Amino acid sequence: DKTDGYVGEVKISGFDANFAQYLDCKTERKQNCGIIPCGGRKEQTEELCKETIKEEEINDKKKLSGGAIAGIIIAAVVVIVAIVVVIIVIVIYKKV
């Protein structure tokens, strides 16, 4: 009988992470157990892992997505086309 919501502690020598939740998921043969927890690799502390994840999230936020770049390019093209059309209309009306 499992106690609902209880996560034990499984420590492996040389690692900083608690593998209990991950191993429990694998034991139940679930498909989506996620990744090995922070500190689950040799010579990696849990603090260093979390700091690395935060840095990656900050870098991802700083990068423009492909959709944003495409939107900027399309907007620039639309503005240029509108300016060209206005110039052509002005030139045609001045000739008439």
N, C-alpha and C positions, 0 to 999 in steps of 0.2 A: 504494500500500500504506500503510495507516494503522498507526501504532504503537499497540497496545492500551494503553488507560489514559492515554495522553499527551494533555494538554490544552494547546494552544498559548496564545498571548497575542494578543488583538486589542484594541487601544486605539483609541478614536475621539476625535479632538480635542474638548476641552471636556467630556469625560466621565471619571469616575474609575474606572469598572468595566472588568473584563476580559470582553469579549463572546464570547470564543472558544467556550466550551461551549454557550452559547445559540445562536450562529450555526451551529455544527456540527450541533446538533440540528435546526434549521430546514432546513439544507442537505440533511439526510437525510430530510426530509419527515415527520418524526415528529410525532404529534399532541400529545403531552404534553411540551412543552419547558419548562414552568414559566413563571415571570415573568421579565422583564428583571432582570438581577442588580443588587444594591445598587450605587448610584453610577451607575446607567444612565439617570438623568434629569439634565437640565441643572441646574447649581448645587446638586447633591446629592453630598456626599462619601460614600464607602463607610462611614466611621465614623458619620456622621449617620444614614444609612439603617439600620445595624445597631442603633443606639441607639433609633431610632423603633420598630423591630420588637420590641425587648425591652420597651419601654414598653407597646406594644399587648398583648403576651403577659401582662404583669403585670396590666394592666387587665382582660383577659379572665378571668384567674384570680380577680380580686376580685369579678367579677359573678356573681350566682347564676344558674344556668341556669333555663330555664322549667320543666324537670322538677323541679328542687329546690324551686322556689317552689310548684309544684302539690303536691308531696309534703308540704311543711310545712302548707299549707292543709288538705289532706285529713286529716293527722294531728290538726290542731287541731279539725276538725269531729268526728272520731271521738271524741276526748277529751270534747268538749262533750256529744255524744249519750250517751256512757257515763255522765257525771255526771248528766244529766237522767233517764236510766233508773233510776239508783240512787236519786235523790230520789223519783221516782214510786213505786218499790217500797217505800221506807221509809214514805211517806205512806199507801199502801194497807195495809201491815201494821199501822200504828198505828191505823187506823180499825177494823180487824177485831178 
